[in-house]
Amino acid sequence: MADVRSLPIPDGLEGERVDAALARLFGLSRSRAADVVATGDVLVDGKAVAKSDRVHAGAWLEVTLPPPPAPPRPVAEPVPGMGILYEDADIIVVDKPIGVAAHPTTGWTGPTVIGGLLGAGHTVATSGAAERQGIVHRLDANTTGAMVVAKSEVAYSRLKRAFKERTVDKRYHALVQGHPDPLRGTVDAPIDRHPSGDGRFAVVTGGKPSVTHYDTIEAFRAASLLDINLETGRTHQIRVHMSAIRHPCVGDLAYGADPTLAARLGVTRQWLHAVRLGFEHPTEGHRVEFESPYPDQLAHALEIVSGE
C-alpha cells in the first residue's frame, strides 16, 4: 500500500534542494530521494518538481514514498580469483580480488566475499545482519587484498571489538600521484558523505573522525608508493584523504586521479591494496599476521612507473 505524506515545508528547510529536503524529512539517502522525485511522486503546491529545485518554507509538500527495499541476501556462488590465505575453525582470511564487495548491499549486483565463501562450502558466523554475517570489516569492491571473516560466534564478537578498539593492524600500499610533502605524515580530517549525494565521500566539517598515517616507501618521477596505516576505518578513507592532500590514488578517477596517467600505467581502478592484516587470534590469543601479494595489474603498473 502506498505511503502518502502531506505536510508544509518546515522553516528549517528554506532554500534546500528538493532531494536534500526529502532526505532530511524522511530519512532517505540522497540518491533514493532523487529516485522518488524522478518518478513524479513529489508535488510542491500541486506541481511536479525536479530534484535540484529549491523548496520554500510553508509550501505544501505531497510525497508518495516507496516501500522500503527488501534487505539484500548473499548469493552462494564461487568467486573466481578469490584466494584463501588462512583458515581454521574460527576465522578465514581471504585474498579479495577486484570487483568483489564484502557483502550484499542495495544496488550491488556483483559477487561478494560472503557469497563466494558460502558457494565454496565454507561456513561463516551467523552473528550480524543476514546480509553481512561474519563480516567484521570491509574493503571497497575495487580494493584488493587481505580481509578476515569470522567463522565462529566468539570470533565474530572478539574481532568486532578488536576493530572497534583499533587493536588491528591494517596496512595498505597505495600508489599515489606526485610526492606527498612531508614524505611521512598523518591526515586527520573528518569524513562523511559528499554533499553531491553521488555515493562518494569527502572531508566534511562535522563528519566522523578519521585518521590516516602514511609513509613513503619509494618516490618515482610521476608517483609515490606509500605504506598506509589506518587508525580509523571509514568508507573510502584512504581514497578521500589522499585526494584531500592532492595526491589521489593512481587510477582513482572518482577522486580526482589523472586518467592519462592511469591509462599509461594500465590501471583501471584505484591503485590501493590491503597488503597486511595483523591481530590477536580471537580464541588462541597469540598475534597473527597475514600478507597479500600485489595483483598482476598493480604489480605491472609499479614496474612501469619505476622504470620511467
C-alpha positions, 0 to 999 in steps of 0.5 A, a space after each residue: 500500500 502506498 505511503 502518502 505524506 502531506 505536510 508544509 515545508 518546515 522553516 528549517 528547510 528554506 532554500 534546500 534542494 528538493 532531494 536534500 529536503 526529502 532526505 532530511 524529512 524522511 530519512 532517505 539517502 540522497 540518491 533514493 530521494 532523487 529516485 522518488 522525485 524522478 518518478 513524479 511522486 513529489 508535488 510542491 503546491 500541486 506541481 511536479 518538481 525536479 530534484 535540484 529545485 529549491 523548496 520554500 518554507 510553508 509550501 505544501 509538500 505531497 510525497 508518495 514514498 516507496 516501500 522500503 527495499 527488501 534487505 539484500 541476501 548473499 548469493 552462494 556462488 564461487 568467486 573466481 580469483 578469490 584466494 584463501 590465505 588462512 583458515 581454521 575453525 574460527 576465522 578465514 582470511 581471504 585474498 579479495 580480488 577486484 570487483 568483489 564487495 564484502 557483502 550484499 548491499 542495495 544496488 550491488 549486483 556483483 559477487 561478494 566475499 560472503 557469497 563466494 565463501 558460502 558457494 565454496 562450502 565454507 561456513 561463516 558466523 551467523 552473528 550480524 545482519 543476514 546480509 553481512 554475517 561474519 563480516 567484521 570489516 570491509 574493503 571497497 569492491 575495487 580494493 584488493 587484498 587481505 580481509 578476515 571473516 569470522 567463522 565462529 560466534 566468539 570470533 565474530 564478537 572478539 574481532 568486532 571489538 578488536 576493530 572497534 578498539 583499533 587493536 588491528 593492524 591494517 596496512 595498505 600500499 597505495 600508489 599515489 600521484 606526485 610526492 606527498 610533502 612531508 614524505 611521512 605524515 598523518 591526515 586527520 580530517 573528518 569524513 562523511 558523505 559528499 554533499 553531491 549525494 553521488 555515493 562518494 565521500 569527502 572531508 566534511 566539517 562535522 563528519 566522523 573522525 578519521 585518521 590516516 598515517 602514511 609513509 613513503 616507501 619509494 618516490 618515482 618521477 610521476 608517483 609515490 608508493 606509500 605504506 598506509 596505516 589506518 587508525 580509523 576505518 571509514 568508507 573510502 578513507 584512504 581514497 578521500 584523504 589522499 585526494 584531500 592532500 592532492 595526491 589521489 590514488 593512481 587510477 582513482 578517477 572518482 577522486 580526482 586521479 589523472 586518467 592519462 596517467 592511469 591509462 599509461 600505467 594500465 590501471 583501471 581502478 584505484 591503485 590501493 591494496 590491503 597488503 597486511 592484516 595483523 591481530 590477536 587470534 580471537 580464541 588462541 590469543 597469540 598475534 597473527 599476521 597475514 600478507 597479500 601479494 600485489 595483483 598482476 595489474 598493480 604489480 605491472 603498473 609499479 614496474 612501469 612507473 619505476 622504470 620511467 
